[in-house]
Amino acid sequence: MKPKHPKKLRITEKDFLLANRRAAREEDIDMTKKQKELISRIEAMEARYQEVKRVLGELENNLSILRDYMESGQWQKDFEADEAGLVPQDLPREVLSEDALYNLLAEADEMLASEKE
């Protein structure tokens, strides 16, 4: 009886192409995972960007309104009305504090200036 020789492993072109396709699919899976992570990260940062942009727009608008209130002389009239006891004591009125509005506007100006640098 003849000794059995192990068969030589012959890779056909078809087997070679299949193996390459499998490897390519695995790379595609990795790339898809990386793309998903990329897309997820960009979406999260875009949402934050849009929120900050919205809030800054509101902030700038509110600061402008408060600045106009202070500079128009209306703040002084409201302050004097409060001093005369014409404003109910239970009404929140921190805005009428002699330094609060000025300090808030100055602080906001500093913050916005430092963000632009």
QUIRAGI-V872759 format. One record per residue. N is the residue number from 0. RES is the residue in three letters. PHI is phi in whole degrees, -180 to 180 (999 if undefined). BURIAL is I if it has 16 or more other C-alpha atoms within 10 Angstrom, else O. Layout:
{{N;RES;PHI;BURIAL} {N;RES;PHI;BURIAL}}
//
This chain:
{{0;MET;999;O} {1;LYS;-79;O} {2;PRO;-67;O} {3;LYS;-80;O} {4;HIS;-96;O} {5;PRO;-62;O} {6;LYS;-69;O} {7;LYS;-72;O} {8;LEU;-79;O} {9;ARG;-113;O} {10;ILE;-98;O} {11;THR;-82;O} {12;GLU;-61;O} {13;LYS;-63;O} {14;ASP;-62;O} {15;PHE;-63;O} {16;LEU;-65;O} {17;LEU;-63;O} {18;ALA;-64;O} {19;ASN;-65;O} {20;ARG;-64;O} {21;ARG;-60;O} {22;ALA;-64;O} {23;ALA;-65;O} {24;ARG;-63;O} {25;GLU;-63;O} {26;GLU;-64;O} {27;ASP;-62;O} {28;ILE;-63;O} {29;ASP;-62;O} {30;MET;-66;O} {31;THR;-62;O} {32;LYS;-64;O} {33;LYS;-65;O} {34;GLN;-65;O} {35;LYS;-62;O} {36;GLU;-63;O} {37;LEU;-62;O} {38;ILE;-63;O} {39;SER;-61;O} {40;ARG;-64;O} {41;ILE;-65;O} {42;GLU;-61;O} {43;ALA;-64;O} {44;MET;-69;O} {45;GLU;-63;O} {46;ALA;-62;O} {47;ARG;-64;O} {48;TYR;-58;O} {49;GLN;-64;O} {50;GLU;-65;O} {51;VAL;-64;O} {52;LYS;-60;O} {53;ARG;-65;O} {54;VAL;-64;O} {55;LEU;-63;O} {56;GLY;-61;O} {57;GLU;-64;O} {58;LEU;-62;O} {59;GLU;-62;O} {60;ASN;-64;O} {61;ASN;-65;O} {62;LEU;-63;I} {63;SER;-63;O} {64;ILE;-63;O} {65;LEU;-65;I} {66;ARG;-63;O} {67;ASP;-61;O} {68;TYR;-59;O} {69;MET;-69;I} {70;GLU;-80;O} {71;SER;-77;O} {72;GLY;95;O} {73;GLN;-66;O} {74;TRP;-59;I} {75;GLN;-61;O} {76;LYS;-64;O} {77;ASP;-67;I} {78;PHE;-61;I} {79;GLU;-65;O} {80;ALA;-64;O} {81;ASP;-65;O} {82;GLU;-62;O} {83;ALA;-83;O} {84;GLY;83;O} {85;LEU;-87;O} {86;VAL;-104;O} {87;PRO;-56;O} {88;GLN;-64;O} {89;ASP;-88;O} {90;LEU;-83;O} {91;PRO;-60;O} {92;ARG;-150;O} {93;GLU;-58;O} {94;VAL;-60;I} {95;LEU;-90;I} {96;SER;-59;O} {97;GLU;-58;O} {98;ASP;-111;O} {99;ALA;-59;O} {100;LEU;-66;I} {101;TYR;-58;O} {102;ASN;-64;O} {103;LEU;-62;O} {104;LEU;-65;I} {105;ALA;-65;O} {106;GLU;-63;O} {107;ALA;-64;O} {108;ASP;-61;O} {109;GLU;-61;O} {110;MET;-63;O} {111;LEU;-67;O} {112;ALA;-66;O} {113;SER;-69;O} {114;GLU;-70;O} {115;LYS;-80;O} {116;GLU;-74;O}}
//
